[in-house]
Amino acid sequence: MTKIGTFDAAEFWKNAYAHQRGKLLKKVKVPEDQILILANKKYLELPAALRYEIETSGIQKKDLL
């Protein structure tokens, strides 16, 4: 059984600028109007399902910088 790789989204979110957060949200297919709202929230304020999607999506930090 393979281990699910996770992305340290909380650490990235804390250190990222809004445009980097927006890029991350686009990669997990969040609608454009929601990106503007969610990019300015703290990571723990995001819906749990969205946090799970971000963490298990396979996105690498180098893809977002």
N, C-alpha and C positions, 0 to 999 in steps of 0.2 A: 504494500500500500504506500503510495507516495504522500509525502507531507505537503500540505497546502502552504505555499509561500505567501507571506504577507508583506505588505508595504507599511513602513512606519509612518503612517499618515499623520498622526498627532504631532510628531516632531517636525515633519515637513510643514504642516499647517501653521505651527507656531512661528517658524522662521521664514515663511514665504510671504512675498508681496501679493497684493490682490490679483495682479495679472497672472501670477504663477498658480494661484488657487483656482482662478477661472479656467486656466488651461487643464488643470487636473479634473475639474468638474465637467469640462467638455469631453474629455476622454471617457468618462463614464456615462456620457449621453444625457446630461442634465439639460433641460430646455433653457434657452438663452435668457428668458425673463427671470427664471429662478436663479441663474448664475449670479446675476447682479445682487440679489438678496443674500444668497448663501455665502458668497465670497467674503463678506464682511462679518460673518458670524464666527464665534469661537468653534473649534472643532467639536467639542462635546455638545454644542447646541444643534448640530446637524442631526437629521433623523437617523435613527439606528440602522435602518435598511441601507441608507446612502453610505454611512460609515463602513458598513460591512462590504458593500460593493467596491468602495475605494480600496479597502485593505486587501481584498482577495482578487482584484482585477488583474494582477500581474504587472502593473505599471511600475517602472523603475524611476528613481529620482532623477537619473540622467536624462530621461525622456522629457522632463518638465523644466529643466533649467536651460 
